Amino acid sequence: MPDTMYVTFEESWDAKSRTGGRALSHEEARVRDAAGLPYAVVYRMPGRELPLGARMVAWQAGVLDSWAYDDHGRRTTEAELQMRTDEGQLLVRRLLVRRFPDGRTGEFDVHCPRTVVELSAGGTARISHQPEGMRGDSLEAELTVADEHLWTRRPCFDDWPALPVADTLPDWVAAELVAAEQAPAGPGWRREPSRLLGSTDFDRVFRPGTRIGGVRVLDAVPCGSLRVPSGVLAVDCPQSGDEEPRITVAVPPGTYPVKAASVEVVDKGYGSYEELVAIRLQVSDAPVAAWEMALGPGDDTLRLRDGAAFGFGTDAAMGAFGDAMTWQDLRDLLERAHRPGSPEADRIASTEAGAHLDGGGLGADMAVFCTGGDGVYPVWVGRSASGEVVCVDVETGLDLDHDA
């Protein structure tokens, strides 16, 4: 640890941007600490612009969050601690340690090895270890933990440990992982397939005549073509209040067909009807070798529970494909085109899935599709054997896996 390290105090801390709020004097921070009000302790070193780490303290709320940063500003370690008020101790509720193989690997890169430890005051630990990153299998365990491993002393003001969190796993966790990697079938441990990779064959809803859970797949219907000049596809609800699209997928710049998949549902009370179940942007005709969940900023499969998935959210029962670099312009154009008497109304054409917006001079388009309702909709990327994007799919309607 550098002997020249020093700390500064701030009102708040944004762990992602590594920026804080108003600077506090030593005495102001001391007063806030005594009153239990939030403040941040930032660890710095002369000559280094990036912080070594930070702690966000909020004793009144009974929590303390910590981050350690490497020379590239990436969070190598994150910790969430909860105070045990009766004894002035802190429970290490969650600890995440990342191992970056090189200086180019992004913080949430799917290849980055990570380990997360989640502890409960009752004496149990849930460990998830991804030695090959999100695309690889996880070693998982629920273990009983000695009381001494659960708690750490609550530091007094001016009595902070040298760094916000250690950049290594606790010895007892490291020992457990060594044993688990040598004998993955050992007591308490199991190997789980990657939560990033899909187990469902999404192509099945685009194979006419296939029967899934009592329904019959119909012929896919063309829904226009989409220009993606930037090479970054956006997938989100077009009425989302966020400035940036929730999901982006890198594709070669070009123009791609969009098609909708539907099934025939036979209901004893209502007869037969068609239901939209998926929308697809087709990038190439290569066969899909693997399906991968598209992730948004900060999405980490270590936080996923069984059966859960990341995706884009909608409160308007709709989603859209579009070019990421012109996403906001396309949304603005879509809104204007829907106004009564708008001169841009002819830019919208109805499709089997919803609507197609011709972006005209923007050089990009938007394909709007209906979903089965409000909620979160995962985006699945079909990749070839060489890892290239073949298609991007969103399941929009009937829960075929549930009905099967």
N, C-alpha and C positions, 0 to 999 in steps of 0.2 A: 504494500500500500504506500503511495507516495507520501513522503514526510511533509510536502508542501500543500497537501489538500486542505481546503477550508470550506466553510458552509456559508450560505446566504439564506435569507428567509423571505418568503413571498406569501401573499394571501391565498393563492390557489396554484394548481399545477395541472397542465394538460400533458398526460404521459405520451401521447402520440406525437404532438408537435414539439415537445420538450420546452414549452414556454409556461411562464407563470403569470400571476396577477401582479398587483402592486407590490413593490419591494417593501419589506418590513425591516425596521431596525431590530437589533438584538432585544431591546427592552419591550418593543411592541409584540414581538413573537413570544416573549416570556409571559406577558400579560394574557395573550390569547391562549397559551398553553394552560395557564392556571384556570382560566375561565372555561376551558373545554371547547373553545371556538376553533374552526378550521384554520390551518396554516400549513405551509410547505417548508421543509428543510431540503435545500438543494446542495449537493456535494459537488465541488468544483476543484480544478487544478489550474494554476497559473500557466498561461500559454495554450490552454486547450479551450476552444470555443464551446464544445459540447460538454454537458454535465457528465460527471461520473455516475450520478444517480440522484434519486429524490425520494422523499417520504412525504405523503400527504397525511397529516395528523388531524383527527377530529375526536377528541376524548369524550365530548358530550354525547356523540353518537356511538361511542365505543368501538371505533374502527381506526385502522391505520393501514394505508396502502403504500407499497414500496416498489421501486423500479431501479434496475442497474442498467447502464448503457455502455456499449463498446465504443471503439474509436470511430465507428461509422454512424453512431447515433441509434443503433438498433437495441431494442430491449432484450438483453440476455437473460434477465431474471425478473419475474413479477411475483409479488407476494401480497396476499390479502390476510390481514390479522384482525381478530375480534377480541375485545377486552373482556376479561373475567373480573368484574368489578369487586367481588368480595375479597380477592386476594391480590389485586393489582398485577395480574398476569395477562398475557396475550396468547390466544389460540392461533396457531399458524393454520388458518382455515383453508388457504389454497396457495400452492407454490408452483410456479411454472418456470422451467429452465430450458433455454434453447441453446443448441450447439450449431453455430454457423460454420460450414465447411470452408468458406472462403469469404473474401471481402465483397463479392458481388451478390451473394445470396440475400434476397430480401427477407424482411422480418417475418412475413407470413408465406414465404416460399413453400410450396408443397413438398420440396425435397429436404427441408430443414429438420434435423432430428430434434425432438422435444420430449420432455417428461413433465407430467403434472401430478401433483400429490394433493389430495383433498382430505382434510382431517375433520373429525367430529369430536365434540367434547365428550362423547360417550366412549371414546377410545378406539375408534375404527378409522382406517385409512383406505382411500380408494386411489390406486396408482395406475396411471396410463402411460406407457412408454412407447414412443414411436421412433425406433432407431433409424428408420429409413424415411421419416417424414410422413406426411399425410397420405401419400400414395401407398405406403407399406402397411403391413400388419401391425397391430398393437399388442403389446404384452399388458394384460389387465389383471388386477388383483384387488380383492377386498380383504384387508388384514386387520388383526387386532394389534394395537400399538401401545407400548408402555407409556405411562403417564408422563414420564420425563421427556418424551419426544413430542408431546402435544403442545406444551406450554413454554413460553419464553418470558423473561422478566420485562415488565413495562418500564421503559427507560424514563428517568427524570429529565427535566429540561437541562441542557448542557451535559447530558450523560448519554449521548447517542453513540451507538457503536460506530466503528470507522466507516462502514459503507451501509447503504440502506438495506441491501440483502446480499448474501453471499452468492458468488457466481457458480457455485457448485451445489450439488444435492447434499442433504444431510448424510452423515456416514451410514446411518441405519438404512436409508433408502438406497444408497449406492450398493450396500452389501446385499440387500434384497434383489436388486436388479442383476447383480453378478450371478447370484444363485439361479435366478429365473432364466437368464440367457443360457446358462449351462444346462438347465433342466426345465424347459418351458412347461412341462406337464407336472411340475412340482406342486405341492400342497398350496391351495389358494390362488394359483395362477392359471390363466388361460390365454390362448392366442386368439385374437379377434381380427377378422378381415377389415380392410380399410373402410372407414365410413365415407371416404371421399368417392370411392368407386361404387357404382350402382350394381345391384344384383339382379335388377329387372331387365328383361329384354324389351327395350322401348320400341324396337323395330316392329314388334308384333302388331301394334295398332296401325301400321302402315302396310300390312299384308292383307289385301282383300280376301274375304272368305274365312279368315281365321276366327275361331270361336274362343272367347275368353270369358269365363265366368257366366256362361249362359247368354252372352250377347255375340252378335256377328259383326266383324269388321267390314266396313264398306270401302269402296274405292276412295282414295285420297283425292281431294279437290284442290286445284290450283287457286292461290289467293294473291296473284300478282308477283312482281319481282321487287327486290329491295337493293338499292344502291348503297354500298358501304365503302365509300372512297377512302376513309381514314384507316381502314384495316382493323378497326375496333368496333365490334357489335355491342350495342346496348340493349339490355332487356330489363324492363321495369314497367310500373304502372304509369301511363302518360299523364295522369292527374296527381302524381306524387308531388308533395311540396318540396322535395329535395332538389337542389340545384344539379347534382350529379346523378347519373343513373346508378341504381343499386347494384346491378350485375353487368360486367363487361366481359367479352370473350374476344381474344385476338384471332382474326381470320385474315386471309389474303385480301387486299383491296379488290373489290369487284362488284358484280351484280348477281344476285342469287335468287332462285325461285323460293317462294313460300307456299306451303301447302298445309291443308287441314285434314285431320283424320277424324272420322265419325264412326259410330257403331249403331246398329239397329237393336233397339230395346223392345222386347215384347212384354207388355203388361196386361194382365188379365182384365183389369178394370178399364184401362185407357186404350187398349189396342197397341199397335206397334208405332214407334216414333224413332227419329234419329237424334243422336246426341253427340255433340262435339266433344272429343276426348283429348286431342293433342294438336299442337301447332308446331311446324318445323321450318327452319331455314336450312335449305340443302346447299352445302358448300361444295361437295364433290360426290362422285358416284362410287367411291371406294367402299368396301365393306367395313362395317363398324366392328372393331376388335374389343373395345372397352368403352364403358359409359362412366363419365366423371361428372360429379356435381360442380357446377360453377359457383365460385365463392365471391362474396362482396368484400369490401374493405373491412379488415379485422376479423373476418370469419375464421374460426379455428375449429376443426373437427374434434379436438380434445374436449370442447364444451358441449358436444352433441350427445344426447342420450339415445338409447335404442329407439328406432322408429322415427327419429326426428331428422329434419333436413333444413339447410339454409335455403334462401331464395329471396324473391322480391315480394313485398307486401302490397296489398291493394285494399282500399276502402270503397272502390268503385266497380268491383267485379270485372276488371279488365287489365290487360297487360299489353305490351307492345315491343316489337323489334324496331331498332333504328340505328343510325350511325352515331357513335358516342360523341364525336367531336362537334356534331351539329344538333345534339339531342335537345338542348334548350330551344334552339331556333325551330326545330320540328314541332316541339310542343306548342310553342307560340303560334305557329302556322295552323296547327290542328285546332287550337282554340278559336282563332279568327275565322277559320273555314266553317265552324259550326254556328257562327252568329247568323241570325236571320238576315237575308239579303246580302250576305257577304259576297264580294266579287271573287273570293277564293273558294267558294263552296264547290265549284266544279273540280277542285283538286282531290276531293274525297269520292271514292267509289266503294260501294258495298261489296263485301266478300262473304264467303261461307263462314269465315271465322269472326268477321267483324267489319273492318274497313281498311282500305288502302289509301294512304296519303301520298300524293305525288309532290315531292319537295321542290320540283322545278329548278330554279336557279341555285338552290342550295346544293344541288348535285347529290342529294341523298333523299331517301324516302323513309316512311314509317308504316309498318304493318301493325294495325291494332286488332287485338283479339279479345273475345269474351272469355271470362273464367267462370267456373261453376259457382262463384260467390266471392265474398271478401275473405281475406286470409293471406297466408304465405304460400307462394308457389315456387317449388324448386325448378332450377334450370339445369338440364342435363346435356352435356357435350359428348357426342359420339366421336371417338377417335379411331383412326386406322391403326394397323399394327406398328406403323412407324411413328405414331403419336400425332399425326396431323388431324386437324378438325375436319370431320366428315359432315356433321350436321349439328344443329342446336335445337333441342326439343323442350317444350313445356307441356306437361299434362294438365289439361284445363278442366276436365269434367269428371265423369264417373270414376270412382275409385275401383278400378278393375281388380286390383290385388285383393281388396277387401271382399269384393263380390265373388271372387273365384272360389 
